[in-house]
């Protein structure tokens, strides 16, 4: 069987928006305000601009090669299997954790009226054992709905997404018009109490980058879009613009609604009654009872909708990894609805285990953000390589000024990964090493005995090693501070250009790239 092209342009746009507006709006404003103060508004704006560059890069790649799980496969064609596996592993690590993250956010809000779901360990809300059991039930429902077919999924998602767009906007307007303290925006005379460091630190650590990552989910479903050349650019770019505006409105309303008494100990120590569910807590403090109820309802709907779509798109990553022969062949199996059902259930099981080692929503989204932006980093590198390798391939969307924009995009990815901090980076590097151990073991029993393209992947060694070293020497998230704020930007810029040149000369030759490219039947065109 093949994937069915049944997703409309609007359906694809709403898929990306639906993935973006999940637990991010419920928690992001609170954590961003604690890190950056009123300047968290700038953090959201910067986040939207940075992600837009990445979205433009993937617009060309995904319309040129409209394949299921595309992020896993672009680097396979340009640099071969070793590079592709690394990026596949990073993308999968990030995406398989999203559904558990969204379920955890549902239960964190629900703990206000179902306290048995959540307990606190060292001040961090984590699931209880009964909570993990209930989470398993919710994730099972997400998985079951997915195997019924992508058309049903996107139809259901369109309904949920309209709710997810309208409700946060209404909540922000109601809260802002009930009470709005303009003085909060320059509390104690400062708009940015933590300076640029806080503004940038908030991007990965407050869930801002995480809240924008859903744009890529349209590219994972590219193989099922009716008109990918039109639908994908509209979906990925349109979703980023829409959500940037929405998030800035939400953040502004949150800051203005805070009582000055809540800021008595400074933005970093911001807390209030029911801050486990920040927006519901704000509405409660303002005495807007009906809005509290609606927000609690949305704390079920929005994260569930995002988790539902990520369950679909993550299974397409499994499918693409199997297509590249990194995972067992049976992952390629599609059910009668054209869905990789086996992959859906594998991710369900893995997701359950992730509830154990990952203690909090904030720590979890920081790890996911770092993993996925490193995987995104291969996008501009693959784009430039494929322009040289297959110049005549049809490109419904063509990135202008490709060398400049690709360099900027790769720089952005490296900056975001750096901003997550050393404490996250070293764990991520351990995860990458673990992935290669699994690959080595799996190749002992693999159906494909072709060698990995090691030479084309040698640039990964200085790239990942250099990024880890810069993170260790930097001043974010546990770094030693050897590199001062400002110096690190310059170092990463030089590092980015060096790696891009190295990766360009390491790419596969034209003949090898052409041999790896899929045929029209696989792309269903």
DRENDREN-943602 format. One record per residue (C-alpha): residue in one letter; x negated, z, y negated. Coordinates in steps of 0.001 Angstrom, whole numbers. Example, Ala and Ser with C-alpha at 12.3 -4.5 7.8 and 13.67 -1.06 7.14 Angstrom:
BEGIN
(node "a",(-12300,7800,4500));
(node "s",(-13670,7140,1060));
% end
This chain:
BEGIN
(node "x",(0,0,0));
(node "x",(-998,-412,-3670));
(node "x",(-153,1578,-6790));
(node "x",(3102,522,-8441));
(node "x",(2950,-692,-12070));
(node "x",(5985,1215,-13263));
(node "x",(4798,3175,-16343));
(node "x",(5898,1873,-19755));
(node "x",(3881,2128,-22982));
(node "x",(6074,4976,-24201));
(node "x",(5813,6651,-20817));
(node "x",(2020,6469,-20947));
(node "x",(1909,7799,-24529));
(node "x",(4149,10699,-23608));
(node "x",(2021,11336,-20523));
(node "x",(-1032,11934,-22711));
(node "x",(925,13970,-25263));
(node "x",(2512,15942,-22440));
(node "x",(-920,16839,-21091));
(node "x",(-2167,17896,-24521));
(node "x",(701,20140,-25553));
(node "x",(539,22830,-22919));
(node "x",(-936,26298,-23026));
(node "x",(-3218,25169,-25887));
(node "x",(-558,25601,-28546));
(node "x",(530,28935,-27057));
(node "x",(-2954,30497,-27178));
(node "x",(-5248,28205,-29204));
(node "x",(-4129,29303,-32674));
(node "x",(-4708,32978,-31843));
(node "x",(-8188,32554,-30355));
(node "x",(-9241,30024,-33017));
(node "x",(-8190,32427,-35801));
(node "x",(-10243,35216,-34209));
(node "x",(-13350,33019,-34092));
(node "x",(-13101,30985,-37311));
(node "x",(-10497,32736,-39470));
(node "x",(-8447,30455,-41768));
(node "x",(-11101,27750,-41319));
(node "x",(-9726,27274,-37795));
(node "x",(-7581,24598,-39474));
(node "x",(-10813,22680,-40053));
(node "x",(-11737,23240,-36404));
(node "x",(-8562,21468,-35262));
(node "x",(-9162,18587,-37689));
(node "x",(-12757,18179,-36516));
(node "x",(-11611,18370,-32910));
(node "x",(-9112,15569,-33453));
(node "x",(-11690,13349,-35184));
(node "x",(-14361,13917,-32515));
(node "x",(-11997,13275,-29624));
(node "x",(-10773,10085,-31367));
(node "x",(-14263,8582,-31003));
(node "x",(-14199,9324,-27268));
(node "x",(-10684,7891,-27014));
(node "x",(-11791,4612,-28611));
(node "x",(-14591,4223,-26077));
(node "x",(-12279,4773,-23140));
(node "x",(-9706,2398,-24615));
(node "x",(-12063,-523,-23997));
(node "x",(-13168,642,-20561));
(node "x",(-9695,1401,-19236));
(node "x",(-8073,-1803,-20501));
(node "x",(-10952,-3878,-19140));
(node "x",(-10800,-2092,-15768));
(node "x",(-7281,-647,-15358));
(node "x",(-8035,1396,-12256));
(node "x",(-6663,4648,-10889));
(node "x",(-9079,7487,-11718));
(node "x",(-11032,5179,-14013));
(node "x",(-13450,7799,-15412));
(node "x",(-14855,8173,-11904));
(node "x",(-15521,4462,-11480));
(node "x",(-16880,2981,-14730));
(node "x",(-20373,4440,-14241));
(node "x",(-20278,3342,-10596));
(node "x",(-20211,-280,-11741));
(node "x",(-22826,154,-14475));
(node "x",(-25302,2630,-12928));
(node "x",(-24400,2950,-9262));
(node "x",(-23313,5721,-6968));
(node "x",(-25661,8593,-7886));
(node "x",(-24651,8584,-11569));
(node "x",(-21033,7971,-10667));
(node "x",(-20974,10892,-8241));
(node "x",(-22346,13275,-10864));
(node "x",(-19706,12279,-13403));
(node "x",(-17016,12259,-10723));
(node "x",(-17908,15773,-9704));
(node "x",(-17868,16994,-13309));
(node "x",(-14522,15347,-14043));
(node "x",(-12973,16697,-10879));
(node "x",(-14318,20233,-11470));
(node "x",(-12666,20210,-14873));
(node "x",(-9369,18603,-13931));
(node "x",(-8649,20426,-10670));
(node "x",(-8739,23693,-12631));
(node "x",(-6119,22631,-15193));
(node "x",(-3021,23260,-13080));
(node "x",(-4183,26812,-12193));
(node "x",(-5006,27403,-15870));
(node "x",(-1538,26349,-16977));
(node "x",(101,28508,-14300));
(node "x",(-2045,31452,-15386));
(node "x",(-858,30954,-18972));
(node "x",(2758,30911,-17809));
(node "x",(2318,34247,-16111));
(node "x",(353,35775,-18993));
(node "x",(3339,35163,-21264));
(node "x",(5755,36206,-18509));
(node "x",(3966,39535,-18082));
(node "x",(5836,40816,-21142));
(node "x",(8989,41022,-19010));
(node "x",(7430,40801,-15509));
(node "x",(4471,43199,-15810));
(node "x",(3681,43041,-12079));
(node "x",(2289,39498,-12538));
(node "x",(-721,40488,-14675));
(node "x",(-3190,43338,-14781));
(node "x",(-6039,43967,-17224));
(node "x",(-9656,44278,-16133));
(node "x",(-12064,45225,-18917));
(node "x",(-9435,44108,-21419));
(node "x",(-9021,40672,-19789));
(node "x",(-5583,39697,-18401));
(node "x",(-5877,38501,-14777));
(node "x",(-3356,37767,-12039));
(node "x",(-2401,40507,-9591));
(node "x",(-2172,39692,-5876));
(node "x",(1638,39320,-6133));
(node "x",(957,37181,-9218));
(node "x",(-1328,34902,-7206));
(node "x",(1424,34558,-4599));
(node "x",(3935,33588,-7284));
(node "x",(1387,31169,-8779));
(node "x",(1041,29496,-5376));
(node "x",(4785,28851,-5353));
(node "x",(4718,27261,-8823));
(node "x",(1751,25064,-7917));
(node "x",(3500,24022,-4693));
(node "x",(6474,22843,-6757));
(node "x",(4147,20857,-9045));
(node "x",(2553,19216,-6014));
(node "x",(5859,18442,-4320));
(node "x",(7291,16798,-7436));
(node "x",(4180,14647,-7612));
(node "x",(4455,13215,-4133));
(node "x",(7993,11985,-4891));
(node "x",(6544,9145,-6974));
(node "x",(4984,8389,-10355));
(node "x",(8153,6808,-11786));
(node "x",(10135,9997,-11201));
(node "x",(7198,12000,-12557));
(node "x",(6905,10079,-15834));
(node "x",(10683,10083,-16356));
(node "x",(10731,13854,-15898));
(node "x",(7655,14169,-18120));
(node "x",(9257,12185,-20959));
(node "x",(12091,14737,-21119));
(node "x",(9681,17688,-21038));
(node "x",(7335,16114,-23597));
(node "x",(10047,15689,-26235));
(node "x",(10815,19383,-25786));
(node "x",(7092,20204,-26008));
(node "x",(6743,18262,-29260));
(node "x",(9887,19523,-30972));
(node "x",(9755,23210,-30011));
(node "x",(6241,24037,-31369));
(node "x",(7067,22158,-34577));
(node "x",(10356,24041,-35010));
(node "x",(8660,27356,-34195));
(node "x",(5923,26715,-36770));
(node "x",(8439,25762,-39469));
(node "x",(10711,28753,-38783));
(node "x",(7804,31212,-38761));
(node "x",(6264,29731,-41927));
(node "x",(9554,29769,-43841));
(node "x",(10372,33337,-42764));
(node "x",(7146,34864,-44053));
(node "x",(4028,33135,-45286));
(node "x",(1097,35051,-46781));
(node "x",(-953,32563,-48773));
(node "x",(-3498,35325,-49368));
(node "x",(-4430,35219,-45660));
(node "x",(-6193,31901,-46244));
(node "x",(-8794,33592,-48426));
(node "x",(-8654,37116,-46987));
(node "x",(-11391,39227,-48613));
(node "x",(-12327,36138,-50611));
(node "x",(-13390,33977,-47690));
(node "x",(-11742,30913,-46146));
(node "x",(-14475,30638,-43504));
(node "x",(-15629,34212,-42759));
(node "x",(-17809,33068,-39821));
(node "x",(-19061,29931,-41588));
(node "x",(-19684,26595,-39919));
(node "x",(-20954,28347,-36813));
(node "x",(-17511,29868,-36265));
(node "x",(-15720,26610,-37064));
(node "x",(-17728,24730,-34430));
(node "x",(-17826,27574,-31882));
(node "x",(-14016,27593,-31911));
(node "x",(-13834,24007,-30628));
(node "x",(-14742,24785,-27003));
(node "x",(-14225,28551,-26979));
(node "x",(-10728,28760,-28465));
(node "x",(-9338,25961,-26336));
(node "x",(-9312,23332,-29111));
(node "x",(-11243,20718,-27128));
(node "x",(-9207,21668,-24061));
(node "x",(-5995,21052,-26029));
(node "x",(-7047,17457,-26789));
(node "x",(-8358,16497,-23368));
(node "x",(-5004,15171,-22192));
(node "x",(-5572,11845,-23966));
(node "x",(-7648,10698,-20992));
(node "x",(-4827,11161,-18522));
(node "x",(-3401,7827,-19646));
(node "x",(-6605,6152,-18436));
(node "x",(-6321,7826,-15021));
(node "x",(-2902,6188,-14632));
(node "x",(-4113,2809,-15954));
(node "x",(-3630,1241,-12536));
(node "x",(90,2065,-12740));
(node "x",(811,888,-16317));
(node "x",(3021,-2168,-16832));
(node "x",(952,-3572,-19729));
(node "x",(-2380,-1716,-19695));
(node "x",(-3941,-3851,-22443));
(node "x",(-1302,-2684,-24923));
(node "x",(-232,636,-23470));
(node "x",(-3599,2334,-23044));
(node "x",(-4959,2056,-26633));
(node "x",(-1585,3157,-28003));
(node "x",(-1435,6077,-25574));
(node "x",(-4963,7444,-25996));
(node "x",(-5318,6988,-29764));
(node "x",(-1692,7698,-30648));
(node "x",(-1634,10933,-28658));
(node "x",(-4756,12271,-30414));
(node "x",(-3329,11514,-33879));
(node "x",(73,13031,-33100));
(node "x",(-1390,16201,-31627));
(node "x",(-3948,16684,-34402));
(node "x",(-1138,16810,-36963));
(node "x",(936,19105,-34748));
(node "x",(-1907,21550,-34071));
(node "x",(-2867,21827,-37754));
(node "x",(744,22661,-38642));
(node "x",(876,25280,-35871));
(node "x",(-2423,26878,-36890));
(node "x",(-1407,27008,-40568));
(node "x",(1904,28657,-39725));
(node "x",(182,31220,-37499));
(node "x",(-2348,32228,-40151));
(node "x",(290,32499,-42868));
(node "x",(2657,34563,-40706));
(node "x",(130,37323,-39945));
(node "x",(733,40595,-41702));
(node "x",(-2295,41570,-43829));
(node "x",(-2288,44876,-41926));
(node "x",(-3181,42943,-38743));
(node "x",(-6401,41837,-40458));
(node "x",(-7514,45321,-41482));
(node "x",(-10540,45191,-39174));
(node "x",(-11367,41541,-39795));
(node "x",(-10473,38284,-38090));
(node "x",(-12720,38939,-35098));
(node "x",(-10722,42051,-34231));
(node "x",(-7299,40520,-34788));
(node "x",(-4688,42037,-32488));
(node "x",(-1035,42979,-32602));
(node "x",(1828,44037,-30343));
(node "x",(2405,41521,-27520));
(node "x",(-700,39508,-28417));
(node "x",(-926,38485,-24732));
(node "x",(1750,36032,-25858));
(node "x",(616,35429,-29448));
(node "x",(3406,33255,-30863));
(node "x",(6139,35309,-29241));
(node "x",(4395,38406,-30612));
(node "x",(4396,36933,-34147));
(node "x",(8076,36005,-33910));
(node "x",(8813,39512,-32643));
(node "x",(6958,41100,-35573));
(node "x",(9062,38983,-37962));
(node "x",(12287,40020,-36252));
(node "x",(13268,36482,-35182));
(node "x",(14820,37444,-31851));
(node "x",(16224,34045,-30921));
(node "x",(12842,32393,-31490));
(node "x",(11143,34946,-29246));
(node "x",(13486,33892,-26440));
(node "x",(12883,30178,-27100));
(node "x",(9094,30629,-27165));
(node "x",(9204,32531,-23893));
(node "x",(11214,29640,-22452));
(node "x",(8635,27179,-23757));
(node "x",(5837,29247,-22230));
(node "x",(7347,28129,-18927));
(node "x",(8143,24519,-19837));
(node "x",(5019,23383,-21745));
(node "x",(2330,24629,-19351));
(node "x",(4403,23529,-16349));
(node "x",(4691,20025,-17792));
(node "x",(943,19792,-18427));
(node "x",(115,21151,-14987));
(node "x",(2536,18680,-13430));
(node "x",(835,15658,-15019));
(node "x",(-2684,16945,-14326));
(node "x",(-1699,17371,-10687));
(node "x",(-946,13639,-10660));
(node "x",(-4040,12458,-12508));
(node "x",(-6449,14723,-10627));
(node "x",(-5269,13242,-7334));
(node "x",(-6198,9816,-8750));
(node "x",(-9725,11146,-9282));
(node "x",(-9836,12077,-5590));
(node "x",(-8608,8577,-4757));
(node "x",(-11286,6981,-6950));
(node "x",(-14012,9174,-5461));
(node "x",(-12953,8065,-2007));
(node "x",(-12878,4453,-3206));
(node "x",(-16506,4964,-4232));
(node "x",(-17092,6487,-752));
(node "x",(-18010,9987,-1932));
(node "x",(-15139,11685,-112));
(node "x",(-13437,10998,3247));
(node "x",(-11627,7690,3718));
(node "x",(-8310,9378,4466));
(node "x",(-8104,10338,773));
(node "x",(-7210,6668,138));
(node "x",(-3916,7017,1976));
(node "x",(-797,6441,-149));
(node "x",(2650,7601,885));
(node "x",(5796,5466,755));
(node "x",(6099,6211,-2979));
(node "x",(2594,4870,-3695));
(node "x",(1155,8368,-4292));
(node "x",(-2149,9729,-2845));
(node "x",(-272,12657,-1312));
(node "x",(-3179,13939,778));
(node "x",(-5292,14287,-2360));
(node "x",(-2442,16165,-4068));
(node "x",(-2378,18765,-1287));
(node "x",(-6185,19093,-1171));
(node "x",(-6188,19888,-4897));
(node "x",(-3351,22362,-4373));
(node "x",(-5472,24341,-1903));
(node "x",(-8593,24194,-4094));
(node "x",(-6541,25300,-7105));
(node "x",(-5382,28414,-5277));
(node "x",(-8976,29493,-4652));
(node "x",(-9819,29058,-8350));
(node "x",(-7563,31981,-9269));
(node "x",(-10114,34351,-7738));
(node "x",(-13405,33766,-9649));
(node "x",(-12057,32662,-13046));
(node "x",(-10759,35749,-14837));
(node "x",(-9261,34594,-18144));
(node "x",(-7605,31631,-19825));
(node "x",(-10240,31494,-22560));
(node "x",(-13256,31540,-20220));
(node "x",(-11631,28970,-17962));
(node "x",(-10924,26437,-20702));
(node "x",(-14473,26795,-22047));
(node "x",(-15885,25819,-18658));
(node "x",(-13451,22910,-18311));
(node "x",(-14259,21605,-21773));
(node "x",(-17996,21580,-21085));
(node "x",(-17592,19840,-17718));
(node "x",(-15301,17097,-18939));
(node "x",(-17209,16208,-22116));
(node "x",(-20349,15720,-20024));
(node "x",(-18321,13368,-17831));
(node "x",(-17004,11648,-20981));
(node "x",(-20603,11169,-22112));
(node "x",(-21091,8429,-19548));
(node "x",(-18297,6404,-21188));
(node "x",(-20305,4967,-24112));
(node "x",(-23332,4482,-21825));
(node "x",(-21246,2546,-19269));
(node "x",(-19567,529,-22035));
(node "x",(-22869,-734,-23438));
(node "x",(-24218,-1508,-19975));
(node "x",(-21109,-3423,-18928));
(node "x",(-21175,-5464,-22155));
(node "x",(-24553,-6757,-20983));
(node "x",(-23781,-6951,-17268));
(node "x",(-20357,-8630,-17443));
(node "x",(-20027,-10117,-20947));
(node "x",(-17249,-12512,-19922));
(node "x",(-14907,-9947,-18403));
(node "x",(-11555,-9876,-20227));
(node "x",(-11363,-7012,-22719));
(node "x",(-7845,-6581,-24157));
(node "x",(-9285,-3949,-26521));
(node "x",(-12824,-4399,-27856));
(node "x",(-14709,-1579,-29566));
(node "x",(-16190,-2814,-32879));
(node "x",(-19765,-1954,-33916));
(node "x",(-20355,-895,-30343));
(node "x",(-23953,305,-30645));
(node "x",(-23228,2588,-33593));
(node "x",(-19909,3929,-32292));
(node "x",(-21245,4466,-28764));
(node "x",(-24235,6390,-30142));
(node "x",(-21901,8554,-32249));
(node "x",(-19611,9168,-29276));
(node "x",(-22474,10186,-26980));
(node "x",(-23796,12486,-29730));
(node "x",(-20348,14071,-30056));
(node "x",(-20155,14722,-26312));
(node "x",(-23590,16362,-26340));
(node "x",(-22692,18502,-29354));
(node "x",(-19474,19779,-27776));
(node "x",(-21294,20567,-24530));
(node "x",(-23932,22428,-26562));
(node "x",(-21319,24380,-28533));
(node "x",(-19875,25834,-25335));
(node "x",(-23033,27942,-25191));
(node "x",(-25739,28813,-22706));
(node "x",(-23512,31234,-20762));
(node "x",(-21260,28303,-19816));
(node "x",(-23979,25652,-19541));
(node "x",(-26064,27386,-16881));
(node "x",(-22989,27924,-14705));
(node "x",(-22120,24263,-15075));
(node "x",(-25630,23199,-14044));
(node "x",(-25353,25377,-10950));
(node "x",(-22060,23639,-10195));
(node "x",(-23734,20219,-10464));
(node "x",(-26500,21253,-8064));
(node "x",(-23880,22568,-5639));
(node "x",(-22100,19217,-5833));
(node "x",(-25248,17355,-4826));
(node "x",(-25737,19724,-1898));
(node "x",(-22223,18851,-724));
(node "x",(-22965,15144,-1183));
(node "x",(-26130,15418,904));
(node "x",(-24259,17192,3692));
(node "x",(-21337,14759,3588));
(node "x",(-23647,11735,3875));
(node "x",(-24677,12930,7310));
(node "x",(-21157,12092,8486));
(node "x",(-20376,9307,6023));
(node "x",(-18778,6004,6899));
(node "x",(-20998,4228,4344));
(node "x",(-24733,4409,4989));
(node "x",(-25850,2423,1941));
(node "x",(-28502,4263,-105));
(node "x",(-27764,5848,-3442));
(node "x",(-29046,3955,-6492));
(node "x",(-31607,6646,-7319));
(node "x",(-33655,4609,-9807));
(node "x",(-30570,3917,-11929));
(node "x",(-29858,7671,-11973));
(node "x",(-33302,8981,-12938));
(node "x",(-32232,9370,-16576));
(node "x",(-29870,12139,-15445));
(node "x",(-32814,14460,-14752));
(node "x",(-34117,14583,-18358));
(node "x",(-30529,14425,-19638));
(node "x",(-29111,17417,-17796));
(node "x",(-32389,19339,-17879));
(node "x",(-32890,18657,-21591));
(node "x",(-29336,19628,-22463));
(node "x",(-29727,22888,-20551));
(node "x",(-33005,23636,-22351));
(node "x",(-31520,22930,-25784));
(node "x",(-28565,25144,-24936));
(node "x",(-30920,27943,-23853));
(node "x",(-32921,27656,-27072));
(node "x",(-29812,27320,-29235));
(node "x",(-27642,29856,-31032));
(node "x",(-24290,29455,-29275));
(node "x",(-22892,31563,-26438));
(node "x",(-25916,33538,-25270));
(node "x",(-28698,31175,-26402));
(node "x",(-32014,32672,-27478));
(node "x",(-31687,31431,-31065));
(node "x",(-35092,29720,-31176));
(node "x",(-33350,26688,-32670));
(node "x",(-31650,27662,-35914));
(node "x",(-28262,26348,-36976));
(node "x",(-29004,22903,-38395));
(node "x",(-32218,22364,-36474));
(node "x",(-30196,22096,-33281));
(node "x",(-28151,19209,-34745));
(node "x",(-31293,17234,-35482));
(node "x",(-32816,17960,-32076));
(node "x",(-29643,16843,-30293));
(node "x",(-29520,13651,-32390));
(node "x",(-33055,12658,-31347));
(node "x",(-32321,13718,-27769));
(node "x",(-29143,11593,-27738));
(node "x",(-30933,8433,-28840));
(node "x",(-33739,8963,-26319));
(node "x",(-31306,9397,-23406));
(node "x",(-29228,6379,-24473));
(node "x",(-32304,4126,-24455));
(node "x",(-33406,5543,-21103));
(node "x",(-29934,5101,-19585));
(node "x",(-29683,1546,-20931));
(node "x",(-32907,446,-19254));
(node "x",(-31921,2290,-16060));
(node "x",(-28621,442,-15601));
(node "x",(-28055,-1900,-12681));
(node "x",(-28889,-5569,-12854));
(node "x",(-26109,-8075,-13397));
(node "x",(-25926,-9143,-9748));
(node "x",(-25556,-5580,-8470));
(node "x",(-22925,-4742,-11079));
(node "x",(-20897,-7848,-10213));
(node "x",(-21068,-6980,-6515));
(node "x",(-19613,-3519,-7199));
(node "x",(-16808,-4619,-9539));
(node "x",(-13299,-4586,-8024));
(node "x",(-11311,-7737,-7475));
(node "x",(-7996,-8622,-9115));
(node "x",(-6055,-7350,-6100));
(node "x",(-7460,-3850,-6467));
(node "x",(-6646,-3840,-10177));
(node "x",(-3162,-5079,-9286));
(node "x",(-3268,-7885,-11862));
% end
